[in-house]
Amino acid sequence: MPLTQREQKVLDELSAWENNLYDYEPNDLELAYDRYLERSFSLLPEEVQERFFTLFDSWLFHLHSLIQGSQLQMDAKERILSAGRVFQPDLETIQDLRELPIEQLEFIARQQIARHRLYSFVQGGMSGSGGNLVLGADIPAMAVINLRIVQLVAMTYGFEVNTPYEMMVALKVFHTATMPSRMQSAGWEELKNDLEQAEDYYFYEGNDDLTDVTWLEQPIKQIFKGMAILMFRKKHVQGMPVISMAIGAGANYQLTRRVTDFAHKFYQMRYFKEKGAL
């Protein structure tokens, strides 16, 4: 079946985005930072490193499962289906959403994306204005917001995230989206290879390791953000810690923007693969 004009335009945009991903060239500072981080972490015994990343992977997996099974997510799933029924009244399952045209799926996905970017912005502002408890909850809250939107984008494009395969793919999308730009092309390629090698899309048979030393840059950025918030929290403008609120809100918004852009492109790519256009 030939692509519509809109589908062809989205596919061209996806190809241009993918080319930019592959063409990214790290600068000398980024390369030096990578070497420093890897060298610093290598000072730890291998057993400690392995245990650290295993615990991190386990935490992400269980958090993903909790979000996926929560009533909040079930309600969001129903809202997505309800939005789809506006365009096609006989929709029954998430998989049926794949029958909708790309422009309608984009509309539904962008509603979810805009909402979660706002959540991140507000969460960042709260972390910049509240006490230590609110600031300490910032990293878990951001993990929840961003894992949740990856799941919702997946469902919007017709991919239910309640199977082992789709759960692992969603986690890998989140992981790759939060990696430094210079490393995302390798993660994107791994995701594409997983799709090529999958047989039944139920059991995941690829590499199920998520975090490693290359991913630590994002948590480190979050720590530096927290330090900056603490530094400027007492600098008030008309009784409000405006600078620290701006730091928190801006950093969180940019992170969710990065995650949502990547997740949206990935599930658009899967949509086109399902249609046989890739």
Residue frames relative to the residue before (quaternion, step in Angstrom):
aa qw qx qy qz dx dy dz
M 1.0000 0.0000 0.0000 0.0000 0.00 0.00 0.00
P 0.4173 -0.7286 0.4777 0.2586 3.62 -0.67 1.05
L 0.5257 -0.6349 0.4688 0.3175 3.54 -1.18 0.62
T 0.4771 -0.6309 0.5233 0.3170 3.52 -1.20 0.59
Q 0.6914 -0.4655 0.3401 0.4355 3.55 -1.28 0.22
R 0.6679 0.4926 -0.3038 0.4678 3.58 0.95 -0.85
E 0.6407 0.5219 -0.3283 0.4576 3.58 0.95 -0.82
Q 0.6508 0.5103 -0.3210 0.4615 3.57 0.97 -0.80
K 0.6400 0.5220 -0.3248 0.4609 3.58 1.02 -0.78
V 0.6604 0.4942 -0.3062 0.4752 3.59 0.94 -0.88
L 0.6412 0.5220 -0.3205 0.4622 3.58 1.01 -0.79
D 0.6416 0.5101 -0.3190 0.4758 3.59 1.02 -0.77
E 0.6429 0.5112 -0.3177 0.4738 3.58 1.01 -0.80
L 0.6350 0.5264 -0.3203 0.4660 3.56 1.05 -0.79
S 0.6547 0.5083 -0.3100 0.4656 3.59 0.96 -0.84
A 0.6492 0.5072 -0.3165 0.4703 3.59 1.00 -0.83
W 0.6420 0.5179 -0.3184 0.4671 3.59 1.00 -0.82
E 0.6571 0.5109 -0.3055 0.4625 3.57 0.97 -0.88
N 0.6380 0.5200 -0.3273 0.4641 3.59 1.00 -0.77
N 0.6385 0.5150 -0.3249 0.4706 3.58 1.01 -0.78
L 0.6157 0.5498 -0.3371 0.4526 3.56 1.09 -0.74
Y 0.7068 0.4543 -0.2575 0.4771 3.57 0.91 -0.93
D 0.6949 0.4983 -0.2743 0.4399 3.59 1.09 -0.68
Y 0.4561 0.7037 -0.4546 0.3002 3.60 1.23 -0.18
E 0.1296 -0.7903 0.5974 0.0405 3.55 -0.87 1.02
P 0.3442 -0.7463 0.5247 0.2218 3.62 -0.59 1.06
N 0.4057 -0.6995 0.5260 0.2634 3.56 -1.10 0.66
D 0.7252 -0.4510 0.2967 0.4274 3.56 -1.30 0.20
L 0.6283 0.5439 -0.3416 0.4390 3.58 1.03 -0.74
E 0.6563 0.5074 -0.3082 0.4657 3.58 0.97 -0.85
L 0.6559 0.5043 -0.3124 0.4668 3.57 0.97 -0.82
A 0.6469 0.5099 -0.3164 0.4706 3.57 1.01 -0.81
Y 0.6327 0.5297 -0.3230 0.4633 3.57 1.04 -0.79
D 0.6334 0.5336 -0.3277 0.4547 3.58 0.98 -0.84
R 0.6708 0.4974 -0.2991 0.4617 3.56 0.91 -0.94
Y 0.6526 0.5192 -0.3150 0.4531 3.57 0.98 -0.85
L 0.6711 0.5021 -0.2991 0.4562 3.57 0.91 -0.94
E 0.6723 0.4930 -0.2978 0.4651 3.56 0.91 -0.90
R 0.6595 0.5030 -0.3099 0.4648 3.57 0.98 -0.83
S 0.6502 0.5198 -0.3169 0.4545 3.58 0.98 -0.82
F 0.7001 0.4641 -0.2786 0.4657 3.56 0.89 -0.92
S 0.6158 0.5660 -0.3498 0.4219 3.58 1.11 -0.59
L 0.5361 0.6201 -0.4065 0.4036 3.59 1.24 -0.24
L 0.6071 0.5350 -0.3522 0.4702 3.57 1.22 -0.43
P 0.5684 -0.5799 0.4429 0.3801 3.61 -1.07 0.58
E 0.6038 -0.5922 0.3926 0.3615 3.57 -1.06 0.74
E 0.6242 0.5511 -0.3412 0.4362 3.56 1.04 -0.74
V 0.6494 0.5053 -0.3084 0.4773 3.57 1.03 -0.81
Q 0.6376 0.5245 -0.3248 0.4614 3.58 0.97 -0.85
E 0.6753 0.5015 -0.2961 0.4526 3.56 0.87 -0.96
R 0.6576 0.5048 -0.3111 0.4647 3.57 0.97 -0.85
F 0.6296 0.5509 -0.3273 0.4393 3.57 1.01 -0.85
F 0.7264 0.4282 -0.2519 0.4750 3.58 0.77 -1.01
T 0.6012 0.5472 -0.3611 0.4570 3.60 1.11 -0.59
L 0.6531 0.5027 -0.3068 0.4760 3.57 0.99 -0.84
F 0.6424 0.5200 -0.3196 0.4633 3.57 1.00 -0.83
D 0.6465 0.5136 -0.3130 0.4694 3.58 0.96 -0.88
S 0.6606 0.5134 -0.3038 0.4558 3.56 0.94 -0.93
W 0.6372 0.5288 -0.3236 0.4579 3.57 1.00 -0.82
L 0.6651 0.4963 -0.3027 0.4688 3.58 0.92 -0.89
F 0.6543 0.5217 -0.3179 0.4457 3.57 0.94 -0.87
H 0.6971 0.4616 -0.2823 0.4705 3.58 0.87 -0.93
L 0.6195 0.5294 -0.3439 0.4666 3.57 1.06 -0.69
H 0.6290 0.5317 -0.3195 0.4685 3.56 1.01 -0.85
S 0.6697 0.5004 -0.2976 0.4610 3.59 0.93 -0.90
L 0.6415 0.5245 -0.3238 0.4566 3.58 1.00 -0.82
I 0.6559 0.5012 -0.3098 0.4718 3.57 0.95 -0.87
Q 0.6739 0.5244 -0.2973 0.4272 3.55 0.87 -1.01
G 0.7527 0.3912 -0.2117 0.4854 3.58 1.04 -0.74
S 0.4900 0.6871 -0.4235 0.3293 3.58 1.25 -0.03
Q 0.5986 -0.5671 0.4283 0.3698 3.55 -1.22 0.51
L 0.5851 0.5859 -0.3589 0.4307 3.56 1.12 -0.69
Q 0.6922 0.4608 -0.2739 0.4832 3.56 0.97 -0.87
M 0.6034 0.5461 -0.3548 0.4602 3.58 1.08 -0.65
D 0.6516 0.5061 -0.3102 0.4723 3.56 1.00 -0.85
A 0.6412 0.5179 -0.3228 0.4652 3.58 1.02 -0.80
K 0.6120 0.5475 -0.3385 0.4594 3.58 1.06 -0.74
E 0.6654 0.4947 -0.3005 0.4713 3.56 0.96 -0.86
R 0.6305 0.5257 -0.3376 0.4607 3.58 1.07 -0.70
I 0.6285 0.5234 -0.3338 0.4688 3.57 1.05 -0.74
L 0.6603 0.4930 -0.3061 0.4768 3.58 0.94 -0.87
S 0.6382 0.5227 -0.3278 0.4605 3.58 1.01 -0.78
A 0.6371 0.5117 -0.3235 0.4772 3.57 1.04 -0.78
G 0.6489 0.5170 -0.3147 0.4611 3.57 1.03 -0.76
R 0.6521 0.5288 -0.3159 0.4420 3.58 1.06 -0.73
V 0.5037 0.6164 -0.4329 0.4230 3.57 1.23 -0.24
F 0.7382 0.3901 -0.2074 0.5097 3.56 1.06 -0.82
Q 0.7950 0.0646 -0.0097 0.6031 3.58 1.09 -0.75
P 0.3081 -0.8302 0.4313 0.1725 3.60 0.06 1.29
D 0.7103 0.4768 -0.2818 0.4345 3.62 1.05 -0.56
L 0.3243 0.7440 -0.5192 0.2678 3.62 1.17 0.41
E 0.1165 -0.8121 0.5703 0.0404 3.57 -0.90 0.94
T 0.8136 0.1601 -0.0479 0.5569 3.58 0.92 -0.90
I 0.6757 -0.4697 0.3773 0.4248 3.52 -1.34 0.23
Q 0.6358 0.5459 -0.3352 0.4305 3.60 0.96 -0.81
D 0.6018 0.5806 -0.3552 0.4178 3.59 1.12 -0.61
L 0.5506 0.6283 -0.3947 0.3826 3.59 1.18 -0.45
R 0.5666 0.6103 -0.3860 0.3969 3.60 1.16 -0.48
E 0.6072 0.5710 -0.3507 0.4269 3.57 1.22 -0.37
L 0.5728 0.5993 -0.3849 0.4058 3.59 1.22 -0.32
P 0.5615 -0.5818 0.4562 0.3717 3.60 -1.14 0.49
I 0.6548 -0.5549 0.3530 0.3725 3.55 -1.17 0.63
E 0.6496 0.5301 -0.3421 0.4243 3.62 0.94 -0.75
Q 0.6472 0.5011 -0.3226 0.4754 3.59 1.09 -0.62
L 0.6395 0.5050 -0.3210 0.4827 3.58 1.04 -0.74
E 0.6177 0.5349 -0.3406 0.4652 3.58 1.03 -0.75
F 0.6405 0.5359 -0.3246 0.4442 3.57 0.94 -0.86
I 0.6784 0.4770 -0.2901 0.4776 3.59 0.89 -0.94
A 0.6638 0.5127 -0.3084 0.4488 3.59 0.91 -0.92
R 0.6837 0.4931 -0.3008 0.4461 3.58 0.90 -0.86
Q 0.5643 0.5601 -0.3893 0.4651 3.57 1.16 -0.42
Q 0.6716 0.4847 -0.2890 0.4801 3.57 0.92 -0.94
I 0.6572 0.5261 -0.3078 0.4434 3.57 0.94 -0.91
A 0.6625 0.5069 -0.3087 0.4570 3.59 0.87 -0.94
R 0.6450 0.5296 -0.3203 0.4482 3.57 0.98 -0.85
H 0.7217 0.4418 -0.2630 0.4634 3.59 0.86 -0.90
R 0.5782 0.5388 -0.3876 0.4745 3.58 1.14 -0.42
L 0.6308 0.5153 -0.3261 0.4799 3.56 1.07 -0.72
Y 0.6159 0.5403 -0.3449 0.4579 3.59 0.99 -0.81
S 0.6718 0.4982 -0.2990 0.4595 3.58 0.90 -0.92
F 0.6337 0.5363 -0.3267 0.4517 3.55 0.99 -0.85
V 0.6797 0.4781 -0.2830 0.4789 3.57 0.91 -0.95
Q 0.6357 0.5298 -0.3256 0.4573 3.58 0.97 -0.85
G 0.6576 0.5058 -0.3086 0.4652 3.58 0.97 -0.82
G 0.6452 0.5145 -0.3175 0.4671 3.56 1.01 -0.79
M 0.6438 0.5145 -0.3174 0.4691 3.57 1.03 -0.79
S 0.6595 0.5047 -0.3191 0.4567 3.58 0.95 -0.83
G 0.6789 0.4874 -0.2893 0.4668 3.57 1.14 -0.58
S 0.7434 0.4013 -0.2198 0.4878 3.56 1.18 -0.43
G 0.6685 0.5304 -0.2962 0.4290 3.57 1.18 -0.51
G 0.6789 -0.4804 0.3690 0.4149 3.51 -1.31 -0.29
N 0.7695 -0.3583 0.2612 0.4596 3.52 -1.33 -0.21
L 0.6041 0.5687 -0.3573 0.4290 3.58 1.09 -0.66
V 0.6677 0.4877 -0.2946 0.4791 3.58 0.94 -0.91
L 0.6548 0.5062 -0.3115 0.4668 3.57 0.98 -0.83
G 0.6586 0.5185 -0.3077 0.4503 3.57 1.00 -0.80
A 0.6784 0.4778 -0.2851 0.4797 3.56 1.16 -0.59
D 0.4481 0.7342 -0.4347 0.2668 3.58 1.25 -0.16
I 0.6850 0.4872 -0.3046 0.4478 3.61 0.81 -0.94
P 0.6669 0.4632 -0.3297 0.4817 3.67 0.83 -0.78
A 0.6435 0.5262 -0.3319 0.4459 3.59 0.97 -0.80
M 0.6643 0.4922 -0.3076 0.4709 3.58 0.97 -0.81
A 0.6115 0.5357 -0.3513 0.4643 3.58 1.07 -0.68
V 0.6536 0.5106 -0.3111 0.4641 3.58 0.96 -0.87
I 0.6684 0.5090 -0.3097 0.4453 3.59 0.82 -0.98
N 0.7412 0.4334 -0.2449 0.4504 3.57 0.81 -0.97
L 0.6143 0.5075 -0.3546 0.4892 3.60 1.06 -0.59
R 0.6472 0.5375 -0.3186 0.4367 3.55 0.99 -0.84
I 0.6924 0.4673 -0.3063 0.4565 3.60 0.85 -0.85
V 0.5786 0.5499 -0.3883 0.4605 3.61 1.10 -0.52
Q 0.6517 0.5096 -0.3113 0.4677 3.58 0.96 -0.87
L 0.6845 0.4953 -0.2956 0.4458 3.59 0.90 -0.89
V 0.6285 0.5088 -0.3394 0.4805 3.59 1.03 -0.71
A 0.6196 0.5378 -0.3387 0.4606 3.58 1.02 -0.80
M 0.6847 0.4781 -0.2914 0.4666 3.59 0.86 -0.93
T 0.6062 0.5676 -0.3572 0.4276 3.58 1.03 -0.73
Y 0.7403 0.3828 -0.2177 0.5079 3.57 1.02 -0.78
G 0.6647 -0.5807 0.2796 0.3778 3.56 1.25 0.47
F 0.5967 0.5576 -0.3681 0.4444 3.59 1.20 0.38
E 0.2731 -0.7733 0.5570 0.1309 3.55 -0.37 1.29
V 0.2929 -0.8009 0.5037 0.1380 3.58 -0.82 0.99
N 0.4977 0.6760 -0.4220 0.3424 3.60 1.11 0.52
T 0.5867 0.5233 -0.3994 0.4716 3.61 1.21 0.32
P 0.6469 -0.5307 0.3596 0.4130 3.62 -1.12 0.50
Y 0.6539 0.5220 -0.3235 0.4419 3.58 0.96 -0.82
E 0.7200 0.4469 -0.2664 0.4593 3.57 0.74 -1.03
M 0.5987 0.5469 -0.3645 0.4578 3.59 1.09 -0.59
M 0.6849 0.4795 -0.2892 0.4662 3.56 0.90 -0.92
V 0.6338 0.5234 -0.3330 0.4620 3.58 1.00 -0.76
A 0.6514 0.5112 -0.3196 0.4608 3.59 0.93 -0.86
L 0.6420 0.5108 -0.3219 0.4725 3.59 1.01 -0.77
K 0.6672 0.4917 -0.3054 0.4687 3.57 0.99 -0.80
V 0.5963 0.5397 -0.3604 0.4726 3.58 1.11 -0.60
F 0.6491 0.5043 -0.3070 0.4796 3.58 0.94 -0.90
H 0.6611 0.5202 -0.3037 0.4473 3.56 0.90 -0.95
T 0.6970 0.4670 -0.2791 0.4671 3.58 0.83 -0.97
A 0.6372 0.5441 -0.3266 0.4373 3.58 1.02 -0.78
T 0.7253 0.4155 -0.2407 0.4933 3.59 1.09 -0.64
M 0.4864 0.6425 -0.4452 0.3904 3.58 1.25 0.12
P 0.6184 -0.5168 0.4150 0.4223 3.61 -1.21 0.30
S 0.6424 -0.5633 0.3587 0.3760 3.58 -1.10 0.71
R 0.6574 0.5398 -0.3137 0.4219 3.57 1.01 -0.80
M 0.7322 0.4032 -0.2258 0.5004 3.59 1.23 -0.35
Q 0.4946 0.6980 -0.4169 0.3073 3.57 1.24 -0.20
S 0.5992 0.5793 -0.3791 0.4020 3.60 1.02 -0.64
A 0.6398 0.5111 -0.3283 0.4708 3.60 1.03 -0.75
G 0.6551 0.5044 -0.3093 0.4699 3.58 1.01 -0.78
W 0.6260 0.5317 -0.3237 0.4697 3.57 1.05 -0.80
E 0.6580 0.5091 -0.3056 0.4631 3.56 0.96 -0.88
E 0.6416 0.5174 -0.3236 0.4647 3.58 1.02 -0.77
L 0.6329 0.5244 -0.3278 0.4659 3.58 1.02 -0.78
K 0.6593 0.4989 -0.3077 0.4709 3.58 0.96 -0.84
N 0.6427 0.5169 -0.3240 0.4634 3.58 1.00 -0.78
D 0.6175 0.5426 -0.3425 0.4549 3.58 1.04 -0.76
L 0.6496 0.5106 -0.3152 0.4668 3.58 1.01 -0.79
E 0.6589 0.5182 -0.3082 0.4499 3.56 0.99 -0.84
Q 0.7453 0.4318 -0.2210 0.4574 3.56 0.96 -0.89
A 0.5176 0.6510 -0.4213 0.3616 3.60 1.21 -0.29
E 0.2978 -0.7735 0.5386 0.1513 3.55 -1.02 0.84
D 0.8396 0.1008 -0.0368 0.5325 3.58 0.69 -1.01
Y 0.3749 -0.7578 0.4596 0.2719 3.61 1.30 0.00
Y 0.5608 0.5602 -0.4267 0.4354 3.56 1.05 0.75
F 0.7740 0.2060 -0.1190 0.5868 3.57 0.75 -1.05
Y 0.3376 -0.7336 0.5547 0.2004 3.54 -1.00 0.86
E 0.1004 -0.8336 0.5431 0.0056 3.56 -0.69 1.11
G 0.5291 0.6397 -0.4102 0.3777 3.59 1.23 0.18
N 0.7283 -0.3672 0.3227 0.4803 3.54 -1.29 -0.47
D 0.1744 -0.8323 0.5205 0.0774 3.58 -0.50 1.17
D 0.4355 0.6509 -0.4935 0.3784 3.59 1.19 0.43
L 0.2274 -0.7935 0.5533 0.1117 3.56 -0.88 0.94
T 0.8310 0.2302 -0.1076 0.4948 3.54 0.21 -1.28
D 0.0805 0.7448 -0.6615 0.0350 3.50 -1.27 0.61
V 0.7686 -0.3806 0.2327 0.4585 3.56 -1.28 -0.04
T 0.6188 0.5644 -0.3516 0.4182 3.61 1.09 -0.60
W 0.6736 0.5067 -0.2910 0.4527 3.59 1.18 -0.51
L 0.5186 0.6980 -0.3960 0.2952 3.58 1.23 -0.39
E 0.5034 0.6745 -0.4298 0.3270 3.58 1.17 -0.37
Q 0.6604 0.5237 -0.3236 0.4301 3.59 0.96 -0.81
P 0.6654 0.4645 -0.3260 0.4850 3.65 0.84 -0.78
I 0.6252 0.5311 -0.3440 0.4568 3.59 1.04 -0.70
K 0.6196 0.5307 -0.3376 0.4697 3.58 1.04 -0.74
Q 0.6497 0.5158 -0.3184 0.4587 3.56 0.99 -0.82
I 0.6322 0.5201 -0.3300 0.4700 3.58 1.06 -0.73
F 0.6571 0.4960 -0.3090 0.4761 3.59 0.95 -0.85
K 0.6058 0.5412 -0.3525 0.4647 3.57 1.07 -0.69
G 0.6522 0.5151 -0.3081 0.4631 3.57 0.96 -0.87
M 0.6432 0.5154 -0.3208 0.4667 3.57 1.02 -0.79
A 0.6500 0.5106 -0.3160 0.4659 3.57 1.00 -0.82
I 0.6291 0.5283 -0.3310 0.4643 3.58 1.03 -0.77
L 0.6592 0.5038 -0.3064 0.4666 3.58 0.93 -0.88
M 0.6453 0.5441 -0.3141 0.4345 3.55 1.05 -0.80
F 0.7924 0.3208 -0.1500 0.4966 3.58 0.93 -0.91
R 0.4096 0.7511 -0.4571 0.2431 3.59 1.24 -0.06
K 0.7194 0.4514 -0.2571 0.4610 3.60 1.00 -0.74
K 0.5722 0.5573 -0.3917 0.4568 3.59 1.28 -0.02
H 0.0549 -0.8426 0.5350 -0.0296 3.56 -0.11 1.33
V 0.1472 -0.7257 0.6631 0.1099 3.51 -1.27 0.59
Q 0.8186 -0.1154 0.0030 0.5627 3.55 -0.43 1.28
G 0.7509 -0.4381 0.2022 0.4509 3.53 0.92 1.00
M 0.6857 0.4405 -0.2812 0.5066 3.59 1.26 0.03
P 0.4159 -0.6963 0.5189 0.2701 3.62 -0.99 0.78
V 0.0994 -0.8687 0.4829 0.0480 3.54 0.66 1.19
I 0.6619 0.5224 -0.3269 0.4267 3.60 0.89 -0.88
S 0.6903 0.4626 -0.2900 0.4747 3.59 0.84 -0.94
M 0.6205 0.5291 -0.3440 0.4655 3.59 1.07 -0.67
A 0.6541 0.5110 -0.3100 0.4635 3.58 1.00 -0.84
I 0.6275 0.5305 -0.3356 0.4606 3.59 1.02 -0.78
G 0.6936 0.4809 -0.2789 0.4581 3.57 0.83 -0.99
A 0.6873 0.4859 -0.2884 0.4564 3.56 0.85 -0.98
G 0.6774 0.5041 -0.2961 0.4464 3.58 0.91 -0.91
A 0.6739 0.4952 -0.3004 0.4587 3.58 0.90 -0.92
N 0.6807 0.4859 -0.2981 0.4601 3.59 0.89 -0.88
Y 0.6327 0.5294 -0.3334 0.4563 3.57 1.00 -0.80
Q 0.6717 0.5038 -0.3032 0.4506 3.58 0.90 -0.92
L 0.6298 0.5274 -0.3392 0.4584 3.59 1.03 -0.73
T 0.6949 0.4566 -0.2862 0.4761 3.59 0.84 -0.92
R 0.5935 0.5508 -0.3620 0.4618 3.58 1.09 -0.62
R 0.6521 0.5173 -0.2999 0.4662 3.55 0.99 -0.87
V 0.6777 0.4911 -0.2879 0.4654 3.58 0.90 -0.96
T 0.6935 0.4832 -0.2906 0.4484 3.58 0.85 -0.94
D 0.6205 0.5338 -0.3494 0.4561 3.59 1.00 -0.73
F 0.6825 0.4863 -0.2908 0.4616 3.57 0.88 -0.95
A 0.6706 0.5007 -0.3041 0.4551 3.58 0.86 -0.97
H 0.6425 0.5296 -0.3261 0.4477 3.57 0.98 -0.84
K 0.6640 0.4927 -0.3066 0.4716 3.59 0.93 -0.85
F 0.6513 0.5266 -0.3306 0.4349 3.58 0.93 -0.84
Y 0.7345 0.4148 -0.2575 0.4713 3.58 0.79 -0.92
Q 0.5446 0.5443 -0.4078 0.4908 3.58 1.23 -0.22
M 0.6295 0.5294 -0.3279 0.4648 3.56 1.01 -0.82
R 0.6621 0.4921 -0.3092 0.4731 3.59 0.96 -0.80
Y 0.5916 0.5632 -0.3555 0.4544 3.57 1.09 -0.70
F 0.6990 0.4568 -0.2739 0.4773 3.57 0.89 -0.92
K 0.6058 0.5354 -0.3632 0.4632 3.60 1.09 -0.58
E 0.6385 0.5223 -0.3228 0.4640 3.57 1.02 -0.78
K 0.6899 0.4613 -0.2720 0.4871 3.58 1.10 -0.68
G 0.4911 -0.6802 0.4174 0.3492 3.57 1.29 -0.15
A 0.4673 0.6907 -0.4369 0.3371 3.58 1.24 0.35
L 0.7374 0.3108 -0.2026 0.5644 3.60 1.28 -0.20
